Amino acid sequence: MYLFWRVLLFSFTFWEKLYMKVYIKVCRMQGLRLGEGVKIFERVYFGSEPFLIEIGDKTQIAGGTRFVNHGGTTKTLRRLEGFEDIRIFGRIKIGKNCTIGSNCVIQQDVEMGDNCILGAGSILTHSIPDNVVFSGNPARFICSTEQYAESLLDQNTIYPRELENDRAKLNQWLKENLPYDYKKAKVYKKTIKTE
């Protein structure tokens, strides 16, 4: 039974990867500009105008991310008297060495600087400078990329780095050696206003 589920999962994954490969090729033929070493994981949507999108070298984009090149709400507005001519289109530019988390939305007229991180589930409605971490809905400044990197040093997992070339061995090492340490629960105090 295990083998059946593995074959089924492999088949699904194969078709999913093939779909994305073909989709990206079509988007590039339409004018999507991807730098060297860009990694796109799972389904990413480049909107109806991929020719308005530019993504810099060594950027990685997680699944579920959507690029919105135009304002779809204008269809509703065009039905109102005096607003028949409203149209919104805009470019999107992502810098080099950026990470965009799962299920983000990046709206038109937005430029993301180099070495930036956009947290999972974020909606980026305005441009952000180089070397920053933004997250939320709408996305807001969290810290600099360097501050974020320094904060992760406490959580850094030390393992034989040569295992990164063999994922099965790395997984086995993690399974056997990773400690059962969990983050502590946060307690939020309710503030009571007194008059």
DOTI-440933 format. One record per residue (C-alpha): x, y, z; chain; residue number from 0; residue in one letter. Coordinates in pm, whole numbers, m for minus. Example, Ala and Ser with C-alpha at 12.3 -4.5 7.8 and 13.67 -1.06 7.14 Angstrom:
<pts>
+--------+--------+--------+------+-----+------+
!      x !      y !      z ! unit ! pos ! code !
+--------+--------+--------+------+-----+------+
!   1230 !   m450 !    780 !    A !   0 !    a !
!   1367 !   m106 !    714 !    A !   1 !    s !
+--------+--------+--------+------+-----+------+
</pts>
This chain:
<pts>
+--------+--------+--------+------+-----+------+
!      x !      y !      z ! unit ! pos ! code !
+--------+--------+--------+------+-----+------+
!      0 !      0 !      0 !    A !   0 !    m !
!    288 !    236 !     82 !    A !   1 !    y !
!    433 !    187 !   m267 !    A !   2 !    l !
!     97 !    276 !   m425 !    A !   3 !    f !
!     81 !    609 !   m238 !    A !   4 !    w !
!    443 !    687 !   m325 !    A !   5 !    r !
!    377 !    624 !   m696 !    A !   6 !    v !
!     61 !    836 !   m680 !    A !   7 !    l !
!    248 !   1119 !   m507 !    A !   8 !    l !
!    533 !   1094 !   m759 !    A !   9 !    f !
!    284 !   1114 !  m1049 !    A !  10 !    s !
!    111 !   1419 !   m904 !    A !  11 !    f !
!    444 !   1591 !   m831 !    A !  12 !    t !
!    573 !   1512 !  m1181 !    A !  13 !    f !
!    267 !   1670 !  m1349 !    A !  14 !    w !
!    276 !   1969 !  m1115 !    A !  15 !    e !
!    643 !   2036 !  m1199 !    A !  16 !    k !
!    575 !   1988 !  m1570 !    A !  17 !    l !
!    283 !   2233 !  m1553 !    A !  18 !    y !
!    500 !   2500 !  m1386 !    A !  19 !    m !
!    784 !   2445 !  m1633 !    A !  20 !    k !
!    548 !   2494 !  m1928 !    A !  21 !    v !
!    370 !   2787 !  m1758 !    A !  22 !    y !
!    700 !   2968 !  m1691 !    A !  23 !    i !
!    815 !   2903 !  m2049 !    A !  24 !    k !
!    491 !   3056 !  m2184 !    A !  25 !    v !
!    524 !   3355 !  m1949 !    A !  26 !    c !
!    883 !   3410 !  m2062 !    A !  27 !    r !
!    770 !   3395 !  m2425 !    A !  28 !    m !
!    519 !   3669 !  m2334 !    A !  29 !    q !
!    798 !   3884 !  m2188 !    A !  30 !    g !
!    846 !   3777 !  m1822 !    A !  31 !    l !
!   1206 !   3859 !  m1730 !    A !  32 !    r !
!   1375 !   3612 !  m1494 !    A !  33 !    l !
!   1735 !   3654 !  m1380 !    A !  34 !    g !
!   1993 !   3379 !  m1343 !    A !  35 !    e !
!   1934 !   3119 !  m1074 !    A !  36 !    g !
!   1572 !   3218 !   m995 !    A !  37 !    v !
!   1390 !   2937 !   m810 !    A !  38 !    k !
!   1013 !   2908 !   m828 !    A !  39 !    i !
!    850 !   2652 !   m601 !    A !  40 !    f !
!    510 !   2499 !   m668 !    A !  41 !    e !
!    239 !   2715 !   m827 !    A !  42 !    r !
!    322 !   3082 !   m871 !    A !  43 !    v !
!     92 !   3305 !  m1077 !    A !  44 !    y !
!    237 !   3583 !  m1293 !    A !  45 !    f !
!    m97 !   3742 !  m1378 !    A !  46 !    g !
!   m236 !   3827 !  m1718 !    A !  47 !    s !
!     54 !   4059 !  m1809 !    A !  48 !    e !
!    376 !   3868 !  m1728 !    A !  49 !    p !
!    563 !   4106 !  m1962 !    A !  50 !    f !
!    530 !   4371 !  m1687 !    A !  51 !    l !
!    731 !   4161 !  m1436 !    A !  52 !    i !
!   1108 !   4153 !  m1380 !    A !  53 !    e !
!   1273 !   3924 !  m1123 !    A !  54 !    i !
!   1641 !   3954 !  m1029 !    A !  55 !    g !
!   1912 !   3688 !  m1003 !    A !  56 !    d !
!   1906 !   3422 !   m728 !    A !  57 !    k !
!   1559 !   3514 !   m605 !    A !  58 !    t !
!   1331 !   3239 !   m475 !    A !  59 !    q !
!    953 !   3249 !   m479 !    A !  60 !    i !
!    741 !   3008 !   m275 !    A !  61 !    a !
!    419 !   2846 !   m392 !    A !  62 !    g !
!     88 !   3027 !   m399 !    A !  63 !    g !
!    243 !   3367 !   m468 !    A !  64 !    t !
!     49 !   3592 !   m705 !    A !  65 !    r !
!    171 !   3890 !   m906 !    A !  66 !    f !
!   m109 !   4139 !   m978 !    A !  67 !    v !
!    m23 !   4360 !  m1276 !    A !  68 !    n !
!   m356 !   4537 !  m1306 !    A !  69 !    h !
!   m650 !   4655 !  m1098 !    A !  70 !    g !
!   m944 !   4422 !  m1157 !    A !  71 !    g !
!  m1173 !   4640 !   m946 !    A !  72 !    t !
!  m1187 !   4891 !  m1229 !    A !  73 !    t !
!  m1452 !   4678 !  m1406 !    A !  74 !    k !
!  m1695 !   4763 !  m1128 !    A !  75 !    t !
!  m1596 !   5128 !  m1131 !    A !  76 !    l !
!  m1634 !   5158 !  m1510 !    A !  77 !    r !
!  m2003 !   5080 !  m1471 !    A !  78 !    r !
!  m2046 !   5398 !  m1265 !    A !  79 !    l !
!  m2119 !   5723 !  m1440 !    A !  80 !    e !
!  m1813 !   5943 !  m1478 !    A !  81 !    g !
!  m1564 !   5657 !  m1424 !    A !  82 !    f !
!  m1600 !   5471 !  m1756 !    A !  83 !    e !
!  m1236 !   5530 !  m1854 !    A !  84 !    d !
!  m1061 !   5401 !  m1537 !    A !  85 !    i !
!   m779 !   5153 !  m1607 !    A !  86 !    r !
!   m488 !   5048 !  m1384 !    A !  87 !    i !
!   m178 !   4869 !  m1511 !    A !  88 !    f !
!    164 !   4865 !  m1348 !    A !  89 !    g !
!    504 !   4702 !  m1351 !    A !  90 !    r !
!    651 !   4481 !  m1077 !    A !  91 !    i !
!   1024 !   4456 !  m1019 !    A !  92 !    k !
!   1184 !   4215 !   m771 !    A !  93 !    i !
!   1551 !   4266 !   m688 !    A !  94 !    g !
!   1837 !   4019 !   m667 !    A !  95 !    k !
!   1875 !   3759 !   m390 !    A !  96 !    n !
!   1523 !   3800 !   m251 !    A !  97 !    c !
!   1293 !   3549 !    m84 !    A !  98 !    t !
!    918 !   3569 !   m123 !    A !  99 !    i !
!    731 !   3343 !    119 !    A ! 100 !    g !
!    430 !   3121 !     48 !    A ! 101 !    s !
!     99 !   3272 !    m59 !    A ! 102 !    n !
!    212 !   3633 !   m101 !    A ! 103 !    c !
!     40 !   3888 !   m323 !    A ! 104 !    v !
!    253 !   4153 !   m494 !    A ! 105 !    i !
!     56 !   4437 !   m646 !    A ! 106 !    q !
!    125 !   4657 !   m947 !    A ! 107 !    q !
!    367 !   4952 !   m936 !    A ! 108 !    d !
!    582 !   4782 !   m670 !    A ! 109 !    v !
!    960 !   4751 !   m665 !    A ! 110 !    e !
!   1128 !   4520 !   m413 !    A ! 111 !    m !
!   1495 !   4600 !   m349 !    A ! 112 !    g !
!   1788 !   4355 !   m341 !    A ! 113 !    d !
!   1842 !   4111 !    m50 !    A ! 114 !    n !
!   1484 !   4144 !     76 !    A ! 115 !    c !
!   1257 !   3894 !    248 !    A ! 116 !    i !
!    878 !   3905 !    223 !    A ! 117 !    l !
!    710 !   3691 !    490 !    A ! 118 !    g !
!    457 !   3421 !    404 !    A ! 119 !    a !
!    102 !   3541 !    346 !    A ! 120 !    g !
!    205 !   3904 !    296 !    A ! 121 !    s !
!     42 !   4153 !     63 !    A ! 122 !    i !
!    295 !   4397 !    m77 !    A ! 123 !    l !
!    118 !   4717 !   m181 !    A ! 124 !    t !
!    415 !   4955 !   m197 !    A ! 125 !    h !
!    785 !   4949 !   m287 !    A ! 126 !    s !
!   1050 !   4851 !    m34 !    A ! 127 !    i !
!   1424 !   4936 !    m24 !    A ! 128 !    p !
!   1724 !   4701 !    m29 !    A ! 129 !    d !
!   1813 !   4477 !    269 !    A ! 130 !    n !
!   1484 !   4469 !    460 !    A ! 131 !    v !
!   1230 !   4218 !    590 !    A ! 132 !    v !
!    862 !   4302 !    540 !    A ! 133 !    f !
!    561 !   4097 !    644 !    A ! 134 !    s !
!    187 !   4124 !    701 !    A ! 135 !    g !
!   m129 !   4248 !    534 !    A ! 136 !    n !
!    m47 !   4504 !    419 !    A ! 137 !    p !
!    325 !   4425 !    442 !    A ! 138 !    a !
!    513 !   4642 !    690 !    A ! 139 !    r !
!    877 !   4683 !    788 !    A ! 140 !    f !
!    991 !   4421 !   1042 !    A ! 141 !    i !
!   1369 !   4465 !   1054 !    A ! 142 !    c !
!   1678 !   4477 !    835 !    A ! 143 !    s !
!   1787 !   4158 !    662 !    A ! 144 !    t !
!   2105 !   4158 !    873 !    A ! 145 !    e !
!   1906 !   4191 !   1198 !    A ! 146 !    q !
!   1690 !   3898 !   1089 !    A ! 147 !    y !
!   1999 !   3690 !   1009 !    A ! 148 !    a !
!   2148 !   3770 !   1350 !    A ! 149 !    e !
!   1824 !   3668 !   1523 !    A ! 150 !    s !
!   1838 !   3330 !   1350 !    A ! 151 !    l !
!   2186 !   3251 !   1480 !    A ! 152 !    l !
!   2032 !   3137 !   1810 !    A ! 153 !    d !
!   1820 !   2885 !   1619 !    A ! 154 !    q !
!   2096 !   2777 !   1381 !    A ! 155 !    n !
!   2097 !   2402 !   1321 !    A ! 156 !    t !
!   2448 !   2262 !   1313 !    A ! 157 !    i !
!   2490 !   1945 !   1111 !    A ! 158 !    y !
!   2757 !   1809 !    874 !    A ! 159 !    p !
!   2719 !   2048 !    578 !    A ! 160 !    r !
!   2838 !   1784 !    330 !    A ! 161 !    e !
!   2502 !   1610 !    389 !    A ! 162 !    l !
!   2332 !   1890 !    193 !    A ! 163 !    e !
!   2443 !   1714 !   m126 !    A ! 164 !    n !
!   2244 !   1401 !    m31 !    A ! 165 !    d !
!   1894 !   1489 !     88 !    A ! 166 !    r !
!   1814 !   1134 !    205 !    A ! 167 !    a !
!   2119 !   1130 !    434 !    A ! 168 !    k !
!   2044 !   1480 !    562 !    A ! 169 !    l !
!   1685 !   1378 !    640 !    A ! 170 !    n !
!   1810 !   1070 !    826 !    A ! 171 !    q !
!   2057 !   1280 !   1027 !    A ! 172 !    w !
!   1785 !   1530 !   1119 !    A ! 173 !    l !
!   1544 !   1251 !   1217 !    A ! 174 !    k !
!   1802 !   1095 !   1449 !    A ! 175 !    e !
!   1976 !   1405 !   1588 !    A ! 176 !    n !
!   1749 !   1709 !   1586 !    A ! 177 !    l !
!   1650 !   1783 !   1947 !    A ! 178 !    p !
!   1287 !   1808 !   2057 !    A ! 179 !    y !
!   1312 !   2177 !   2145 !    A ! 180 !    d !
!   1009 !   2396 !   2084 !    A ! 181 !    y !
!    948 !   2767 !   2110 !    A ! 182 !    k !
!    785 !   2876 !   2431 !    A ! 183 !    k !
!    422 !   2984 !   2418 !    A ! 184 !    a !
!    366 !   3358 !   2419 !    A ! 185 !    k !
!    120 !   3501 !   2665 !    A ! 186 !    v !
!    m48 !   3821 !   2564 !    A ! 187 !    y !
!   m185 !   4034 !   2843 !    A ! 188 !    k !
!   m519 !   4195 !   2785 !    A ! 189 !    k !
!   m511 !   4564 !   2862 !    A ! 190 !    t !
!   m811 !   4700 !   3039 !    A ! 191 !    i !
!   m892 !   5066 !   3003 !    A ! 192 !    k !
!  m1018 !   5235 !   3315 !    A ! 193 !    t !
!  m1186 !   5570 !   3321 !    A ! 194 !    e !
+--------+--------+--------+------+-----+------+
</pts>
